[in-house]
Amino acid sequence: MSESKKTRWYKDAVIYQIYPRSFCDSNGDGIGDIRGIISKLDYIKDLGVTAVWLSPCYKSPNDDNGYDISDYRDIMDEFGTLDDWKEMLAGLHERGIKLIMDLVVNHTSDEHEWFKQSRSSVDNPYRDYYFWRKGRGKDGKKPPNNWTSRFGGSAWAYDDATSEWYLHLFTKKQPDLNWDNPKVRKEVHDLVDYWLDLGVDGFRCDVITYISKVAGLPNGKFNPIQCGDEMFTHGPHIHEYLSALNNEVISRYDAMTVGEAAGVTIEQGLLYTAESRGELDMVFEFEHILSEAYFSLLPKKFNLKQYKAIMSKWQDGMHGKGWNSLYLENHDQPRALGRCTGDYGDKRKEASKMLAVALNLLQGTPYIYQGQEIGMTNCDFSPDEYQDVMVKTILGIVKKYVPFLKPVALKVLKKKARDNARTPMQWDGSEKAGFTTGAPWLKINPNHTEINVAEAEKDPTSILNFHKNLNRYRVGNQTVKLGSYRQFDKNNKKIYCYERAHNGKKLLVVCNFKNAEVPFSPPAEYNGFTAAAVIQNYPTARTLSPFSLQPYEAVVFEVDC
Ligand code: NOJ
């Protein structure tokens, strides 16, 4: 093992996620691109973030918007060229901003050269890069096991060329790589090394907990919706594969990793992220968004008591051992406004600022998803306006097997569809929201006439300016970075109140999650202390004494003790 170069800079970072397809289009084709990102580098800098996570921008036939990669070493035609990418990286680095790339190596595209070779014959040298099996039944026309794709339907596709089936945990165009093959692991090491050598600062590792499958690919426990999870989630060699990737490649650079980890528990989270083990630096757990995974369709009502219990479990469990990632939004989740706040009515600004305070002062690295900083909301789609392959797959299955359930499915999708988060970034109030001059690839939310960056920049009380101040407050603040965590009044279903304490300084964070006034009294041990309110989302002066919180009010007190 080489000596680690890690400085763990990510502990001081605030990361901004860019979904390039929807960020900014520079050439009028309706699709965001890298030159569009380059045109917004000053905006990103001004936001006060210190790193960018860029969703996949590699060559891809775009069955799943870039999460199906056909060439890991080049840039998608729609997004530009490798030279554009290098210019973007240099522009970020000049501004002191790091770049995290998406690493999608559980699967490739079926248009990747490895898969083209692999499917061509049973004795092709690439055959074993993927999972090929004979089917069940007399004629082999039944899939090899009962595993289901995360998007619905069997996880196996039959291929006429060799009369065998291949595994795909996502769409048919995303065949799973066989990590048990050492050649596959070597390919991944090499491509990670390629990007690190080009100067990237880390990776967000897509569905990384799925890369090791139980030998023999046995049937999973029967479940009417989703089968097989226990046969490929946190599989038998996962820790071995991740520590090899880290020890042999990543730790030779000052780079960070965050693993997408649907279904991960705190115990498993610690195995992945404990600094002493050297696997990943952070995981994206899914418990706190109260949905088992981005593909889980059953919407669950936001329950503050449960949310607080989950956040507290991760705060306490990781403290001093691993490191948390703090997020409410990304390209797979509907927008947090509404989802975590209930009906916010005319209090969009207050609710959005409150959510930012409640999350971003916890211990961990905050992630802000594009548009979250201006309070973008879900969008009303008609059925044919959805573009996401997951939505299309689900509607296809409903049509085929349970057509009478279509109205229910559409109702659920309104709340849960991933397209909600993927509508183009709202830069201004003009017809195409300043995103493009052409026909946008996905509907622009009609509320862009009011909710947009240009308006927010003019308004000193905007969500955008609030985020900028919050980021500046947070970056470099030792109490926020290192402080202990303690929750007060855990049974309170309306208020989230917690403390961060470090070296004689305390922060008391008080957030009202309701669109109503709620009485608040500081915890007893704060009696007799005076404090300054250092962050507030209402102009009303607040002191450390009982008062009535206004709808979605958030206040942070700084106390010297
Ligand atoms: C997780 C990504 O976030 C999601 O967008 C994608 O569909 C799946 N992984 C498959 O790569």
Boltz pocket constraint, residues with backbone or C-beta under 6 A from the ligand:
constraints:
  - pocket:
      binder: B
      contacts: [[A, 64], [A, 67], [A, 68], [A, 104], [A, 170], [A, 206], [A, 207], [A, 260], [A, 331], [A, 332]]
      max_distance: 6.0
